[in-house]
C-alpha cells in the first residue's frame, strides 16, 4: 500500500481536519474582497465574477467539512 503524501494530515481525525478547514474558510471570508480583486487582476475577470468564484470554492470546502457527519 502506498503511503499518503501528507502522513500527519492523514493521521489527523476528521473532526480536527474540519476545524482547520473552517478556520481556512474564516480567513478567506475575512479577505474576500482583496482576494476577489487579486483574482480579477490575474485572470481578467470582473470583480463580481471573482467574488462568485471564491464563494463557490468556499461552498465546496464547507460541503467537504460536513462529509464526516453524513457518512
N, C-alpha and C positions, 0 to 999 in steps of 0.2 A: 504494500500500500504506500502511496506517495505521501510525503509529509506536506502539511499545509504551508503556504508561503509565509504566513504570519502565525507561528505556533502560539504565541502568547494571546493573541486576539482569539484564535480558535479555541483556546482553553478557557476563555472568559465565559461565564454563564450568560445566557441570553438576556436576562433582566439587566445585568450590568452593561452589556453592549447597547441595549436600548437606551439606557440612561445617558451613555456617551453620545449616542446619535441625537437624542433630544437636546443635549447641550449644543451640538452642532447646528441643529435647527434654530435654536435661540440665537446663536451667533450670526447665522445667515439672515434671520429676520431683523436683527439689530442693524445690519449693514446692507439691507435690501436695496435701498436707493443707490448707494455707492456702487454696489455690485452690478446693478442694472445699468448704470452709466458706463461702467467699465466694459461690460459685455457689449453694450451698444457701440462703444468706440472701437472695440476689437473686431466685431463681426458685421458692422454696418447696419445693425437693426435699429428700429426706433426704441426709445426707452420704454414705452408701454409694452412693446413686444418682448423686450428683455425681461421686464418685470414678470410677465406671464410665464416665460421660460423658467425663471427662477422659482416661481410659485409651483409650477408643475413638478419640478425637481424635488421641492420640499414635500409635496404630496406623496411622491414615490417613497421618500425616506420615511415619512410618517406611516405609510402602509407597511413598509418593511419592519418598522419597530413594533407593529401590532401583530405580526405573524405568530410570534411565540404565544400570544394569547388565543389565537384562533385554533392552532394545532393541538 
